[in-house]
C-alpha cells in the first residue's frame, strides 16, 4: 500500500519552523544596547506600560502580542514605534517563534537602518536563521559582516567569535582559529582589541569539551603565545585545574607567561581569569539583560526529518510540534535544544556523524529509504540512542537493541480492533477481505495471527485485485460461501485504503449481509479526516457499523492534547494533527529521559524509556515500552461520520449492533452467535489488550440504517483510487512494506 499525498505545498512555512538551535554557536545572548526610555504612562496608551512590564518580566508571548498591536498604532512617536517594533521581533525570537522573528527583524532594520551595523541586530538575525534550520545562511551572513568595511571593527570581531565557535562545533576548528587570528590582527584600537580578547575568553568557557579539544590540538609551542591559541590553551588549562589539583601549577605558569609575553592587548586578562575565573568577563559588547538571556544550558537532541521534496509536509509538521514542546519546556525551566538534520540533503549523514558527542539521542528518520541509508552508513547504533518514527525497523535492525521506535505498528492497529470486537463484544469468528498486494497480505497475515492468539478465528478469506473492480463482487461471494461451511463470521477486516474499501464494501449489502461489524485500518481514519477538512462527501450509509483506529483526535480531553491545541491556536497556526503531536510528544519525552550517556546498555535504555513513557502526559495515543524495548501504542477507535472520524462509544455501539442484528430477519449475519456479549471483564481465558482512553461520544442519530446496495450486476460507484508517487513517506501508521 503506497501512502497518500498532501496536496498543499507550504515550503516556506516548513522551513521557518526548523529549530536547529545548536547552530547558535553557544555565544551568550546579548540584551538591548542601552535601556530605551519608558513611555510616559500619562500621555501614551496604557498598554505600553503593560507591554513593558511583560518584557521586563520575561513574559515574551504577552509582550510580543502587545507590542505587535502597539507598533501599528497611528500617530505613535518615532522612538516608541521603534521600541515596539524591536521588542515585538525580539519577543518572538526569545519564545522560539523563528517564523515570526525573521520578518520582525526585517521590520526593525527598516524602521532603524542603523541597526544593520550593530552587533545586536546581526547576532539576532544569525540566531534566527539558525533557528529556521538555515545554519549555512547564518554563517554566510556572519562572513559578509566580517568583510564589510562600513561595519565597526568590534562588530566584525564579535561576528568572528560567533562564526569561529560555529566552526569549532561543526568540526572545522582550524578555520575558526585562523579567522580569529586574522580579525585580531586587523584591530587598531587597543581598547577594542582588548574587548575582543575578553569576549573570546568568556565564550570559550561555554564551548563543549570535544570542540575545545579540537581547538587545543592546534596549539603548539610555536604558536602558544599568539592569539587565539593563547586563550584556547588557557581555557584548556583552567578546566583541567578545576578537577585535578596537580594541573594548577601549570595554569599559574601559563597565566604568568601569557601576561608577560602573550600576544594580548590586555596583559591583565590571564591573571584576572586565574584569580576570578570567567564570571567577571563580558561575553558581548551589549549589556546582558536577565530576562532575555539565552535559556540555561540543557540537553541537546537531534532529529532526522525530510524537509524538502515531497516529504516536506510531514517533516515540517513534526518540527511544528517540536517547537511547541520546546516553548513549553523552556517556560518550565527544562530547555531542550534541537539540531534538525534534513535527510533530503546529500550531506545529512555527514552532519549526523559530526554531531557533538554529547548529542546522544536522535529522533527519526520517518521513511524507510532514510532508514536504509542510515543503517548502511554504520552510524546506528554507533553509541547514540535512536528513536525511530517508523512502524517497523525491518529485518536489519533489532528493536530494543540497535534502535527503538517512537511510533505505532500495524499490530497496534489490529490490537485496538480486536480489543473491541473480540474482547468487549465477544465476536470470535472473523472474515478477512484484502487486496492482492503486499500491504494487504502483510496486514491480513498479522490479523489472522493476532486473532488466533487472542482466542478468535478467521473463518473466511477473500482476496481481490486492487486494479480490477469487476472481480470484487465475486471475491465477496466466495468469502461468504466459505463462511457457510465454517460457522460464519460476525466481523470483517478490510485492510485497504478508503477509496477501494468504499468500492468493495457495498457488495456485502448486495449479497444481503447487512449486520457485520466492519473494521478498517488507520488509513480510513486519515481519509475521513481529509474528507471532512475538504468537505468531501462519503457514502456514510455504508459505515453505520464500521470502526477504525487512530492515534490522534483534536478534541481529546487529555491535558497535553488540549495544551498543544491551545498553543497552536495562540500562535495563529493550523490545528495540530498526528504529525504535530508526534513532534510535541517526542521533545517532551526527550526531556523526561534526560541526558543519556554515550554507548548506553540497551537494557538501561529500555528501562528509561518504559519509566519515562509511564509518567508522560501524552497528546497522542499513549506509548508504552516493555522490558525488551518493544513499543506499543494504545490507539483510539473511531466511527465514520459526515463530520469525519468520531471517537467511539463502545456501549452505544454495542446497542446499535444488537438492534440491527435483532431486526435483520432472514438477512442475518452469517455468524452463529446471537448477540454481542458483555465487556471483556465478564469473560474468562482471554488476554487483556491495553485499553484506549477518553473514548466517549454519542451515537450519531443522523446516520442512516438503510443500506443502498447497487443493482444486480452493477458495480458500485466509488472515487478513483489515487496514484501515489514512488518513495512517498508513510503517512501516520501505515506499515512501510512497499
WOCOR-V131744 format. One record per run of one state. SS is the DSSP state (@ for helix, = for strand, . for the rest). FROM is the first residue (numbers start at 0). TO is the last residue. Records with the same first field share a line. If there is no record, write none. Layout:
BEGIN
SS->FROM-TO  FROM-TO
END
This chain:
BEGIN
.->0-9  15-19  24-44  56-58  70-76  94-96  111-111  117-117  131-133  147-151  170-171  186-188  204-207  216-227  243-243  261-267  276-288  292-297  305-307  331-334  342-346  353-359  363-366  377-383  388-397  399-401  405-408  424-427  435-436  453-455  464-467  484-489  494-496  504-504  510-515  520-520  533-538  543-544  550-557  570-576  593-600  614-621  625-629  633-634  639-644  647-648  662-663  667-678  682-737
@->10-14  20-23  45-55  59-69  77-93  97-110  112-116  118-130  134-146  152-169  172-185  189-203  208-215  228-242  244-260  268-275  289-291  308-330  347-352  367-376  409-423  437-452  468-483  497-503  505-509  521-532  539-542  558-569  577-592  601-613  649-661  664-666  679-681
=->298-304  335-341  360-362  384-387  398-398  402-404  428-434  456-463  490-493  516-519  545-549  622-624  630-632  635-638  645-646
END
